[in-house]
Amino acid sequence: MELINSGPTVYVLGGAGSGAPLYRFLNKCGFSIMTGVLHENDIDYHVGKALGARVIGEKAFEEISDQSFNKAVLLSQQVPYIVESGYPVGSFNRRNVDLTRHLLAYDKVIYSLRSSEEAGMLYGKDSAKMVFCPNYSNLLKKLKKYIP
């Protein structure tokens, strides 16, 4: 049985199984989860739902639609913490890279579990605005630093 929390909300950019262990970790640490855009056949989608996360979904094997993308933009801008899980990028989830770029352009702080080199290749010069975390423990330490 998974725990459902109502603590500070973290928006997680996940996919392909990169989000599931992160959702569980953050949930056990007292955070609420919002996540997307995830495909309905992705394990992250199902784990997010089981944890009571607000999940922005997309049909399996479809590119992310304008509707799902716009919903993700709107919701992700409303939360204090954004975490990018280091998810693999492919043609179907490529718009999550666009979402990250959009958030960086609006000066949202994004905590990333990617290497700074990989982030630089995906997000360009704006990746310098990201906060890089080599592991979950480091991420938690950085998030808790800003919790009142």
N, C-alpha and C positions, 0 to 999 in steps of 0.2 A: 504494500500500500504506500502510495506517495503522499507527501505532506503538501498542503496548499497554504501559502503564506500571504499575508497582506502587508508586508513590509515595503520598503522603498522599491520602486519599480525599475527593473533593468530591461532595456530593449536589447535582445540578442539577435545578431545577424548570424544565422547558422545554416546548416544544410549538410546532407550526405553523412549524417551521424556525428558531425562535429559539435552540434549543439546539445544533444541528449545528456552527455555527462556534465556539461557545463550547466544546463538547466537544473539538474539534480544537485550539483554542488551549490549553486547560488540559492536554490530553494532551501536546502538544509541550513544555509547561513542566514536565512530569514528574509530573503528578497522575493518579491513578486516578479513574475516573468511575463514579458511581452515579446513576441518573436515573429519573424517573417521576412521576406515572403518565402514560404516553404511549400513544396509540392506535396500533394495529398498522399503520395506513395513513399514519402521520406520518413524514416524512423524518427527524425527530429519533430516532425509534425505530430506523430502519435504520442511521443513522450511529452511534448509540450501540452497537448490536450489532457493527458493523464495527470499532469501536475496542476491543471487548472489555469494554465497560461492563456493569455489572449493571443491566439495564433492567426496570422494573416496567411491564408492558404491560396494555392493555385492548383488547377487541375493537373493531374499527373501527365508528364511528358509534353507539357505545353510551355511555351515561353511565358514569362511573367506579363500579365495583361496590364494595360494602363490603369484599369480600375484597382487591381491589387497593388500596383506600384504607388498610386496616389494615396491609397489608404495607409500604406506603410510609411510614406513621407509624413502624412498628417499625424499619425500616432507616434512615430519615433521622435518627432519634434516636441512632443509633450512630456517626455520622460527625462529624468535628470541624468541617467546613465545609459550609455550605449556601449555594448561589447561586441566586437567582431571576432568570431570564434576561429578564424583561420580556415573556413570552409573551402572546399575545392570549387573552382569556378569553371563552368561550362556554358554552352550556348543557351540552355534553358533557364539558368539562374543568373545570367550575366547582369540583369538589371539590379541585382543586389549590390553589385559594384557601383552602379550609377547612384543607387540610394546612399551608399557610403560617401561617394564624392559630393553628393548634394548636401549631406549633413556636415561634412567638413567645410564646404563653401559657406555654410551658415554658422560656422564656428562652434559646432557641437563637439564636445570632447568625446573622442572614441578610444576606448581601451581595446587594444588588439593583441590577440594571441599569435599573430603572424610574426615573422622576423621583419625587421625594418627594411631589409633588402627586398623581400617579396612584396611588402606593402608599397614600396616605392615603385615597383614594376606595375602594380595594379592601379594605384591611386595618384601616381606622379608626385609633384612637389608638395601637394597638400598632405601627403603622408607624414610630413614633418610635424604636423599638428597632432598626430596620434600619440597616445601613451602606450608604449609597448610593455607587455607583461610576459615574461618567459614561462610562467606557469600559473595555475589557479591560486596558489597561496599568495603570490605576488599581486595578482589581480585583486584578491580580497583585501589585502593590506591597502592597496591604493583606493579602492572603493570605500572602505570604512573610514579612511582619512577625511572624507567629505560628508559623512553621515552625521547629522546633528545629534 
